[in-house]
């Protein structure tokens, strides 16, 4: 059985066209089905849909024989694990873009602050630049929003210099030219007959070429900035993505107008109609860390992401101060092809089959680790993932720790919810060390306005 990891997201359309031209025989992948696993090659193989950043990891582990993803994520894996088992086979000739270093001006702190989704590449770039002092801030996304207030340099994906400038940033250097690549596991290439797959893709895909290497400039060309004056304005972080509509509802209920923060649009620095408050729109996953290090006074995020942060950093100075009671969903333990109807029963069933570590997959790796310890899993391993998680069980993990709302994706993938163990809503978080001086009255007033926008209390429990 040949196992192939395929991308969701931006590469999906072109990848589907490639597979169709190669007559691989995967139905419904092009249509964007909610199913994540498809038969292929007339039943001789199976394809599984992943977020791009997870594909090189899955191929390196040998869970999948081959995969298609951007070179940037292969390079991210390489910088962390140079001895990995991924072989770069062919540039497929689509999905082209670059990884760019960019700044908002011509200054940087003495300790250069670098923000990126590609934290391992950012570390390598900083070392090759021989920066005397630097800090790399890993983020889930929206790295372009951080300079200049919260970072000096962002390492971002962009089509060209004009696309970098469209974010309001100055291109400093392109460090990697990237596109979609076909990759295979080294051991699979040596021990399995992959010819039926590779022969079709290599004939149809792009021309053979060497993979581009990282190209790091000699210098960033930034001069050291002067010490920043004491901040005189409150900073509020609002979420993008799925959480945005619920946050808009909370703001409207509180009578707070934020022009530019509307459904379907993302303005990274919208204006709030309150004097002395600055707003920035970032990923909700990154907010607990940003509040903890003092970049923001307040943030609207999910209780799930605060929980994930606090189980990793129990002494973190971040706390929930207002439950807005919207964006309601649960965190659940999800399985497939298990006879038991409880987590304890599933553990006994797995232990009867094998003494191998139980694999726990989750976008919330710290919550997953906490759950496994609390439920006495014994030997287990946590697999951090970036999304498209429902397809992990049962082949790539025994159990999935996942957020569920209506349960439509759970049903579409024929999964079973064993335990719904945590209820999440959107909430306001703050640092336990409150702003002082002239900022404190404005802080308290904004908190009270946000509290007035909370929805009616949510009933406990709820199904999948």
PERAHU-V965825 format. One record per helix or strand of 3 or more residues. SS is the DSSP state (H for helix, E for strand). FROM is the first residue (numbers start at 1). TO is the last residue. Records with the same first field share a line. If there is no record, write none. Layout:
SS = FROM-TO, FROM-TO
This chain:
E = 2-7, 37-40, 45-50, 66-70, 86-91, 97-103, 112-116, 134-138, 153-158, 170-178, 180-185, 234-239, 277-282, 298-302, 318-323, 329-335, 358-362, 380-384, 399-404, 416-424, 426-431
H = 9-21, 41-43, 52-61, 71-80, 119-128, 143-145, 161-166, 186-191, 195-204, 241-253, 284-292, 303-312, 343-353, 365-374, 389-392, 408-412, 438-452
